[in-house]
Every structure is written in C-alpha cells, then in structure tokens.
Amino acid sequence: MNIVLLGAPGAGKGTQAAKLVEQYKLCHISTGDILREAVKNQTELGVKAKGFMDAGELVPDDLIIDLMKERMEQPDTSEGVILDGFPRTTTQAVALDSMLSELGRPLDSALLIDVENEAIVKRLTSRRMCRECGYIGSTKDGSTCPKCGGEMFQRDDDNEETVRNRLDVYDKSTAPLIDYYRGKDLLLSIDGDRDPDVVFADVVASLGL
C-alpha cells in the first residue's frame, strides 16, 4: 500500500505514520529524512541539496523529485510506503504519479489529517520538548520532563507568530494538493482533532486495513 500523508504542520501526521509503521510494517519516508540522509552520505544529489540548505533556500522541486526517486528505488519500499512531506506542490504530485507508474506501484490513497488552524495554533504553542531525552509533551508537564527529569522547553518554531506563518505557507502551497487528489478520487479525510488512538482507528478503517 502506497499512501501520501497530508495535513498542516502539527496536525498529527507523524504520530499516525508511526502507528501505521509499527502495526503494518510500511516504510515511512519524510522529505526531511531523505535530505538529511543524502547529505550525510554525501551522494551527488545530497551535495547539491546541501548547497541550498546551507544558504537557507528551499530545495528546488526537480532536486527533491530526483532525491525521492533515488529513495523509492531502495528495496525497503517494495512492501509499501507512507510519504510524509512529499509531494508539497502539484508539480511534485504529478512527478510522483509518473515515478510510481514507472515502478509499477500506483498510489492507493492520499490521507488528509484534518485539523482547524486555531486548534493547531493552540496545540503547537502549548507543545514542550525535553532538552535531555527529546520527549515531546505540553505545558501540562510543567518545567520537568516526566520521563527523565530533564528541562522542558518551547522550541523556537512553536511560538504563535511562527506557527501562524507556517500555516499560511501550508495553505498557499500545499493545500492545493487536497483538490488535486480529490480530483483523482484518492482523497480520504480524517478528523485529526481527537485522541490519537481514536484518529488511528478511523485511519485504519478508511484505508481498509
């Protein structure tokens, strides 16, 4: 099964992807992971991408597409993938269609984890992370990590101004993908503003797993 995971930053895509990977052994591929791996391994594409990243610029569509193609040809993707962070534009979506067609592995679903913007702002601005173990919690945890006793802090990108800007960028650039996949009759929409386990039950049912 090949799935594109859609949703705004903070909608809970990572949480649901992790549950799908754990239960169904699908391969979870995120754009960020691909870029970091390519840069770490100093592949030809990784070296090119690093130049843009070091300059603080967006990695161009064609380079992201080439990196994704390189990753999709690896053996661990043969049983199915969850694509997280790709495609981000309709140009990338069209390229993905061609890529999967060449591999003989068509896309099964585009799964949208749908959460209202104000709920996401509230969710992300209350998010806290442990400096020691990386545990992600919320303001309810106070200043001490419940797992290791380390200091809980707010990430710079979780302040309200940054969160709203990220949502604005998402609405302008990535949201058109929803219409693209709806037009191809591949879109599945799940209410993500509930307990993660309840959301996951809906995800499983919608995907027919």
N, C-alpha and C positions, 0 to 999 in steps of 0.2 A: 504494500500500500504506500502510495506517494502522496504526501499532504503538504500544502502550503499553509502556514500558520499566520493569520492576520490579526491585527489588533494594535491599539495605541500603546505607547510606552507605559508600562505599569498596569496593563490590562490583565496580566497573569499568564502570558504566553509561555514563559519559561517554566512556570510551575506545572502547567498542563503538559508541556513537552516532556518534562522529566517523568511524569506519571506514565505517559504513553511509552516512553523508552523502557522504563522499569517493567511494565506489565506485558508489553508486546514486542520488546526487543527491536524496535525500529531504530534507525540511525538518525540522531539529531544533528543537523548541520545548521550552524548560525554563521552569518557573514563575518561577524567579529572573530569567531574561532578560526575560520578559513584564512582571514587576513593575518592573524597572529601566527598561525602555523606556517603559512607561506613565507612570512618574514623571518621566522625562527629558522626555517630550513634553508633560507637564502635561495629559494627557487628563482628562476628568471622573472616570473610574474611577481613573486614576493618582493624582489629588489625594486621592481618598478612601482609597486604599491607603496613601499616604504617611503619613496621619494615624495609622494603626495601626502602621506600621513604625517611625515616629519614637517612638511610645510603647512600643516593644518588645513589641507584642502580635501574635498571629497574625492574618493577614488572614482574615476570615470566608469560609466556603465560598461564599456567594452572590456575594461580590465577586470571588473567584478564578474562579468559573464565568463571570461576566459578562466578565471580562478575557480568559478563554480563548476565549469565543465571538467576541469582537471580533477576536482574533488569528487564529482559524480561518477567518474570512471574508476574510482577505487573500489576494491572488492566488498568492503563493508556496507556499501549502499545497495547491494543486489537484492536484499530482502525487503527494502522499503525505506523511505526517508521522510523526516519531518523537516521542512525547510523554514527556518526562523530568521527573518531579516532579509530574505531574498525570495521573490523579487520585491524591490522597493518602488519601482516605476513600471508603467505599462510596457516600456521598451524592454525592460528586463523580463517581464512576464512573457512577451512574445518570444524572446530568445530562449526562455526556459521551455516553452512549448516545443520549439524546434529541437532543443537539446534532448529532452525526454523522448521525443519521437525517434530520434536517431538511435537512442539506447533501447528502444522498444519497450519503454516503461512510461506509459501515459500518466498524467496527473489524475488522481482519484477524487480529491476534494480540496477546496480552499476553505479552511476552518477559521471563521471570524470569532474571536473572543471579544464580545461587545460590552463596553462599559462607558457610561456617560462621562464626559470630560470632568465635570465637577467632582464626581466620585473618585476619579483618578487623581485629581489635584489633592483631595483630602487624603487619599491612600498614600501617595508618594511623599507629601510633605510631612507625614507622621512616621515615615519609614526611618529606621535607625539601623546602623550596622556596627558590629563589634570590630574594634581595631586589631584584636588578637586572633580570633578564630574565623572571622568573616560571617558569623551568624547574622541573619537578617531578621530583625524584629520591628517593633514600633515604639512609640512613646510610652506605651503601657509597660515596657520593660524597664523604664527609668534609665539611669545612667550606667547600670551594671549589667553585663551580659549574663543571662540565666544559664548559659551553657558552660562558660569558662571563667566568669568573673571579670572579664576584661572591660574596657571602657566602650560604651555605646556612643556613637556619634552620627551626625547627619551628613550625608555626602553632599558635596557642593552642587551636584546636579539635581538634588532633591529639594532645593529651595523653590518657593512658589513661582518666582519670575521665570526661572529656567524651565520648570515643569510646563508652564503655560506656553512658553516658546516652543518646546519640543512637541507639544500637542498641536500647535499651529502648523509647524513644519509637516507633521504627520497628516493633518487634514488636507494640506495643499498638495503634497507629493504622493503620499501612499494611499490615501483614501480612494482615489480613482480606481485602484485595483479591485475594490469591492464591486464596482459597477462592471469591471472587466470580467470578473469571474462569475458574477450573477448572469451576465450575458451568455456565458458558456455553460450555464446551468450546473456549475460546480460549487457554488457558494452555500456553506452551512453556517448559520449564525447562532451563537450560544450566548445567553445572558451570563456575563462574567462577574456581575456584582453580587455574588453569593459565596457561600463557603466553598473553598477549592474542591473538596470531595464531592459536593453536590454538582458543581460545574463539570467535574470529571465524569460523573455518571451520565450527564447529558451528552458530553463529548463522545463517550463510548457508544451510547445509543444512536446518536446521529451518524456516526461513522459505520454503524452496523457491525461492530467488533464483538 
